[in-house]
C-alpha cells in the first residue's frame, strides 16, 4: 500500500504534505459456481478506485511527499553579459 501511495504522489507531482492511500471497492453479488446447474450465493470484490487523502497523523502506510518526491532544481543558468 505504501509503494502505491508513493507512486501516486510522484504521478501527481506532490512535493509537500502527508498522504494516506484510499481505496474504493465495488461488490457484486449473485450466483457463483462451476456451471449454471451448480450455483451458490456468492460475492465478488473489485478495486474500483485508488487515490490519496491528506492526513495529519502518520501511520505505517502514510507517505511524506517531501521525502519520497523532493523538489529538484535544475542547474543554474549562466547569464551572459
DSSP file (Angstrom, degrees, kcal/mol; ACC not computed):
  #  RESIDUE AA STRUCTURE BP1 BP2  ACC     N-H-->O    O-->H-N    N-H-->O    O-->H-N    TCO  KAPPA ALPHA  PHI   PSI    X-CA   Y-CA   Z-CA
    1    1 A X     >        0   0    0      0, 0.0     4,-2.1     0, 0.0     5,-0.1   0.000 360.0 360.0 360.0 -40.6    0.0    0.0    0.0
    2    2 A X  H  >  +     0   0    0      1,-0.2     4,-2.4     2,-0.2     5,-0.2   0.907 360.0  53.2 -64.4 -40.6    2.8    2.4    0.8
    3    3 A X  H  > S+     0   0    0      1,-0.2     4,-2.2     2,-0.2    -1,-0.2   0.890 109.2  48.9 -62.1 -39.5    4.5    1.7   -2.5
    4    4 A X  H  > S+     0   0    0      2,-0.2     4,-2.2     1,-0.2    -1,-0.2   0.889 109.9  51.7 -67.3 -38.6    1.3    2.6   -4.4
    5    5 A X  H  X S+     0   0    0     -4,-2.1     4,-2.3     2,-0.2    -2,-0.2   0.904 109.7  50.1 -63.1 -41.2    0.9    5.8   -2.3
    6    6 A X  H  X S+     0   0    0     -4,-2.4     4,-2.2     1,-0.2     5,-0.2   0.926 109.4  51.5 -61.9 -45.2    4.5    6.7   -3.3
    7    7 A X  H  X S+     0   0    0     -4,-2.2     4,-2.4     1,-0.2    -2,-0.2   0.904 111.3  47.2 -58.7 -42.9    3.7    6.1   -6.9
    8    8 A X  H  X S+     0   0    0     -4,-2.2     4,-2.6     2,-0.2    -1,-0.2   0.881 108.3  54.6 -68.5 -38.4    0.6    8.3   -6.8
    9    9 A X  H  <>S+     0   0    0     -4,-2.3     5,-2.4     1,-0.2     4,-0.4   0.924 113.5  42.8 -59.7 -43.9    2.5   11.1   -5.0
   10   10 A X  H ><5S+     0   0    0     -4,-2.2     3,-0.8     3,-0.2    -2,-0.2   0.901 112.2  53.8 -69.0 -40.7    5.1   11.1   -7.8
   11   11 A X  H 3<5S+     0   0    0     -4,-2.4    -2,-0.2     1,-0.2    -1,-0.2   0.907 112.8  42.8 -60.0 -43.3    2.4   10.8  -10.5
   12   12 A X  T 3<5S-     0   0    0     -4,-2.6    -1,-0.2    -5,-0.1    -2,-0.2   0.473 111.1-121.3 -84.7  -1.8    0.5   13.8   -9.2
   13   13 A X  T < 5 +     0   0    0     -3,-0.8     2,-0.4    -4,-0.4    -3,-0.2   0.850  49.4 167.8  67.9  35.3    3.7   15.8   -8.7
   14   14 A X      < +     0   0    0     -5,-2.4    -1,-0.2    -6,-0.2     3,-0.1  -0.686  14.5 171.7 -85.1 133.3    3.2   16.4   -5.0
   15   15 A X        +     0   0    0     -2,-0.4     2,-0.3     1,-0.2    56,-0.3   0.424  60.6  35.5-121.8  -3.6    6.2   17.7   -3.1
   16   16 A X  S    S+     0   0    0     49,-0.1    -1,-0.2    54,-0.1     2,-0.1  -0.995  83.1  47.6-150.4 154.8    4.8   18.5    0.3
   17   17 A X  S    S-     0   0    0     -2,-0.3    48,-2.8    -3,-0.1     2,-0.4  -0.183  72.9 -86.1 103.0 163.4    2.3   17.2    2.8
   18   18 A X  E     -A   64   0A   0     37,-0.4    37,-2.1    46,-0.2     2,-0.3  -0.885  43.6-173.6-109.8 141.1    1.4   13.8    4.2
   19   19 A X  E     -AB  63  54A   0     44,-2.5    44,-2.6    -2,-0.4     2,-0.3  -0.967  16.1-155.9-137.4 148.7   -0.9   11.4    2.5
   20   20 A X  E     - B   0  53A   0     33,-2.5    33,-2.4    -2,-0.3     2,-0.3  -0.900  32.0-109.1-115.7 151.7   -2.6    8.1    3.0
   21   21 A X  E     - B   0  52A   0     -2,-0.3     2,-0.4    40,-0.3    31,-0.2  -0.596  29.8-159.5 -77.6 138.8   -3.8    5.8    0.3
   22   22 A X  E     - B   0  51A   0     29,-2.8    29,-2.2    -2,-0.3     2,-0.4  -0.971   5.2-166.8-120.0 139.7   -7.6    5.5   -0.1
   23   23 A X  E     - B   0  50A   0     -2,-0.4     2,-0.5    27,-0.2    27,-0.2  -0.990   7.5-157.3-129.5 130.4   -9.2    2.5   -1.9
   24   24 A X  E     - B   0  49A   0     25,-2.9    24,-3.1    -2,-0.4    25,-1.5  -0.931  15.6-157.7-107.7 127.1  -12.8    2.3   -3.1
   25   25 A X  E     - B   0  47A   0     -2,-0.5     2,-0.4    22,-0.2    22,-0.2  -0.714   7.6-149.8-103.2 153.5  -14.2   -1.2   -3.5
   26   26 A X  E     - B   0  46A   0     20,-2.9    20,-2.4    -2,-0.3     2,-0.5  -0.985  13.2-160.2-119.8 133.4  -17.0   -2.5   -5.7
   27   27 A X  E     - B   0  45A   0     -2,-0.4     2,-0.4    18,-0.2    18,-0.2  -0.954   6.5-172.4-118.7 130.9  -19.0   -5.5   -4.5
   28   28 A X  E     - B   0  44A   0     16,-2.6    16,-2.8    -2,-0.5     2,-0.3  -0.953   4.9-164.2-119.9 142.1  -21.2   -7.7   -6.7
   29   29 A X  E     + B   0  43A   0     -2,-0.4     2,-0.3    14,-0.2    14,-0.2  -0.906  31.0  97.8-124.3 154.1  -23.5  -10.5   -5.6
   30   30 A X  E    S- B   0  42A   0     12,-2.0    12,-2.2    -2,-0.3     2,-0.3  -0.980  71.3 -27.4 162.6-168.5  -25.1  -13.3   -7.4
   31   31 A X  E     - B   0  41A   0     -2,-0.3     2,-0.4    10,-0.2    10,-0.2  -0.587  54.4-173.6 -76.8 131.4  -24.9  -16.9   -8.2
   32   32 A X  E     + B   0  40A   0      8,-3.0     8,-2.3    -2,-0.3     2,-0.3  -0.990  23.7 111.4-128.7 132.9  -21.4  -18.3   -8.3
   33   33 A X  E    S- B   0  39A   0     -2,-0.4     6,-0.2     6,-0.2     3,-0.1  -0.984  72.7 -85.6 179.6 178.3  -20.4  -21.8   -9.4
   34   34 A X  S    S-     0   0    0      4,-0.5     2,-0.3    -2,-0.3     5,-0.1   0.764 108.1  -2.7 -75.9 -25.1  -18.7  -24.0  -11.9
   35   35 A X  S >  S-     0   0    0      3,-0.3     3,-1.6    -3,-0.1    -1,-0.1  -0.951  83.1 -91.8-155.8 172.9  -21.8  -24.2  -14.2
   36   36 A X  T 3  S+     0   0    0     -2,-0.3     3,-0.3     1,-0.3    -2,-0.0   0.654 121.1  55.0 -68.5 -15.4  -25.4  -22.9  -14.2
   37   37 A X  T 3  S+     0   0    0      1,-0.2    -1,-0.3    -4,-0.0     2,-0.1   0.539 107.7  50.0 -92.4  -6.2  -26.7  -26.1  -12.6
   38   38 A X  S <  S+     0   0    0     -3,-1.6    -4,-0.5     2,-0.0    -3,-0.3  -0.492  77.2 150.3-130.3  62.8  -24.4  -25.8   -9.6
   39   39 A X  E     -B   33   0A   0     -3,-0.3     2,-0.3    -6,-0.2    -6,-0.2  -0.729  20.3-176.1-101.1 145.7  -24.7  -22.3   -8.3
   40   40 A X  E     -B   32   0A   0     -8,-2.3    -8,-3.0    -2,-0.3     2,-0.1  -0.942  41.6 -89.1-129.6 154.0  -24.3  -21.0   -4.8
   41   41 A X  E     +B   31   0A   0     -2,-0.3     2,-0.3   -10,-0.2   -10,-0.2  -0.427  64.1 157.4 -61.3 136.9  -24.9  -17.5   -3.4
   42   42 A X  E     -B   30   0A   0    -12,-2.2   -12,-2.0    -2,-0.1     2,-0.3  -0.928  32.4-139.4-153.7 176.2  -21.6  -15.6   -3.7
   43   43 A X  E     -B   29   0A   0     -2,-0.3     2,-0.4   -14,-0.2   -14,-0.2  -0.986   5.9-154.5-142.5 150.5  -19.9  -12.3   -3.9
   44   44 A X  E     -B   28   0A   0    -16,-2.8   -16,-2.6    -2,-0.3     2,-0.4  -0.963   9.6-155.4-124.5 146.6  -17.1  -10.7   -5.9
   45   45 A X  E     +B   27   0A   0     -2,-0.4     2,-0.3   -18,-0.2   -18,-0.2  -0.958  13.4 177.4-122.9 139.2  -14.9   -7.8   -4.8
   46   46 A X  E     -B   26   0A   0    -20,-2.4   -20,-2.9    -2,-0.4     2,-0.6  -0.984  34.6-115.1-138.5 149.7  -13.0   -5.5   -7.1
   47   47 A X  E     +B   25   0A   0     -2,-0.3   -22,-0.2   -22,-0.2     3,-0.1  -0.776  33.7 176.6 -82.2 119.8  -10.9   -2.4   -6.6
   48   48 A X  E     -     0   0A   0    -24,-3.1     2,-0.3    -2,-0.6   -23,-0.2   0.870  60.6   0.0 -92.8 -44.4  -12.8    0.5   -8.3
   49   49 A X  E     -B   24   0A   0    -25,-1.5   -25,-2.9     2,-0.0     2,-0.3  -0.989  53.5-163.2-145.3 150.9  -10.6    3.5   -7.5
   50   50 A X  E     +B   23   0A   0     -2,-0.3     2,-0.3   -27,-0.2   -27,-0.2  -0.971  26.8 140.5-129.4 150.9   -7.4    4.3   -5.7
   51   51 A X  E     -B   22   0A   0    -29,-2.2   -29,-2.8    -2,-0.3     2,-0.4  -0.927  43.1 -89.7-166.3-171.8   -6.3    7.8   -4.6
   52   52 A X  E     -B   21   0A   0     -2,-0.3     2,-0.4   -31,-0.2   -31,-0.2  -0.906  23.4-166.4-118.9 146.2   -4.7    9.9   -1.9
   53   53 A X  E     -B   20   0A   0    -33,-2.4   -33,-2.5    -2,-0.4    -2,-0.0  -1.000  28.7-115.8-130.2 131.3   -6.2   11.7    1.1
   54   54 A X  E     -B   19   0A   0     -2,-0.4     2,-0.3   -35,-0.2   -35,-0.3  -0.340  38.5-173.4 -62.7 145.4   -4.3   14.3    3.1
   55   55 A X        -     0   0    0    -37,-2.1   -37,-0.4     1,-0.1    -1,-0.0  -0.987  33.2-161.6-141.4 151.0   -3.6   13.3    6.7
   56   56 A X  S    S+     0   0    0     -2,-0.3    -1,-0.1   -39,-0.1     2,-0.1   0.757  80.3  73.2 -95.0 -36.0   -2.1   14.9    9.8
   57   57 A X  S    S-     0   0    0    -39,-0.1     2,-0.6     1,-0.0    -2,-0.0  -0.420  76.9-139.4 -75.6 154.6   -1.5   11.5   11.5
   58   58 A X        +     0   0    0     -2,-0.1     2,-0.1     4,-0.1   -38,-0.0  -0.923  28.7 171.3-122.8 106.9    1.4    9.4   10.3
   59   59 A X    >   -     0   0    0     -2,-0.6     3,-1.0     4,-0.0     0, 0.0  -0.320  51.2 -82.8-102.4-173.5    0.7    5.7   10.1
   60   60 A X  T 3  S+     0   0    0      1,-0.3   -58,-0.1    -2,-0.1    -2,-0.0   0.754 129.3  37.8 -64.8 -26.8    2.6    2.7    8.7
   61   61 A X  T 3  S+     0   0    0    -60,-0.1   -40,-0.3   -40,-0.1    -1,-0.3   0.338  90.7 117.7-106.9   5.5    1.4    3.3    5.2
   62   62 A X    <   -     0   0    0     -3,-1.0     2,-0.4   -42,-0.1   -42,-0.2  -0.359  51.4-148.1 -72.2 154.4    1.4    7.1    5.2
   63   63 A X  E     -A   19   0A   0    -44,-2.6   -44,-2.5   -58,-0.1     2,-0.7  -0.987   9.3-147.9-129.0 132.2    3.7    9.0    2.8
   64   64 A X  E >>  -A   18   0A   0     -2,-0.4     4,-2.1   -46,-0.2     3,-1.3  -0.891  12.2-156.0 -96.3 111.1    5.5   12.3    3.3
   65   65 A X  H 3> S+     0   0    0    -48,-2.8     4,-2.2    -2,-0.7    -1,-0.2   0.825  90.2  60.5 -60.0 -33.6    5.6   13.8   -0.2
   66   66 A X  H 34 S+     0   0    0    -49,-0.4    -1,-0.3     1,-0.2     5,-0.1   0.790 111.2  40.5 -64.5 -27.6    8.7   15.9    0.7
   67   67 A X  H <4 S+     0   0    0     -3,-1.3     3,-0.4     2,-0.1    -2,-0.2   0.884 122.2  36.7 -86.5 -43.1   10.7   12.8    1.4
   68   68 A X  H  < S+     0   0    0     -4,-2.1    -2,-0.2     1,-0.2    -3,-0.2   0.681 133.1  23.6 -87.8 -17.3    9.6   10.5   -1.4
   69   69 A X  S  < S-     0   0    0     -4,-2.2    -1,-0.2    -5,-0.3    -2,-0.1  -0.438  80.6-176.6-144.6  64.6    9.3   13.2   -4.1
   70   70 A X        -     0   0    0     -3,-0.4     2,-0.3     1,-0.1    -4,-0.1  -0.241  37.2 -98.5 -65.7 153.5   11.5   16.1   -3.2
   71   71 A X        -     0   0    0    -56,-0.3     2,-0.5    -5,-0.1    -1,-0.1  -0.559  39.4-154.2 -70.1 129.5   11.6   19.2   -5.4
   72   72 A X        -     0   0    0     -2,-0.3     2,-0.5    -3,-0.1    -1,-0.0  -0.915   2.7-155.9-109.4 132.6   14.5   19.1   -7.7
   73   73 A X        -     0   0    0     -2,-0.5     3,-0.1     1,-0.0    -2,-0.0  -0.910  16.0-130.5-108.0 133.3   16.0   22.2   -9.0
   74   74 A X        -     0   0    0     -2,-0.5     3,-0.1     1,-0.2    -1,-0.0  -0.135  44.0 -69.1 -70.7 172.9   18.0   22.1  -12.3
   75   75 A X        -     0   0    0      1,-0.1    -1,-0.2     0, 0.0     2,-0.1  -0.328  59.6 -98.9 -64.4 146.6   21.4   23.7  -12.7
   76   76 A X        -     0   0    0     -3,-0.1     2,-0.3     1,-0.1    -1,-0.1  -0.412  37.0-122.1 -67.3 140.1   21.5   27.5  -12.6
   77   77 A X        -     0   0    0     -2,-0.1     2,-0.3    -3,-0.1    -1,-0.1  -0.628  21.9-122.4 -83.8 140.7   21.7   29.1  -16.0
   78   78 A X        -     0   0    0     -2,-0.3     2,-0.6     1,-0.0    -1,-0.0  -0.646  19.4-137.5 -81.2 138.0   24.6   31.4  -16.7
   79   79 A X        -     0   0    0     -2,-0.3     2,-0.3     2,-0.0    -1,-0.0  -0.863  16.0-142.1 -98.0 121.9   23.7   34.9  -17.6
   80   80 A X              0   0    0     -2,-0.6     0, 0.0     1,-0.1     0, 0.0  -0.605 360.0 360.0 -83.1 142.6   25.8   36.3  -20.5
   81   81 A X              0   0    0     -2,-0.3    -1,-0.1     0, 0.0    -2,-0.0   0.428 360.0 360.0 -98.8 360.0   26.9   39.9  -20.4
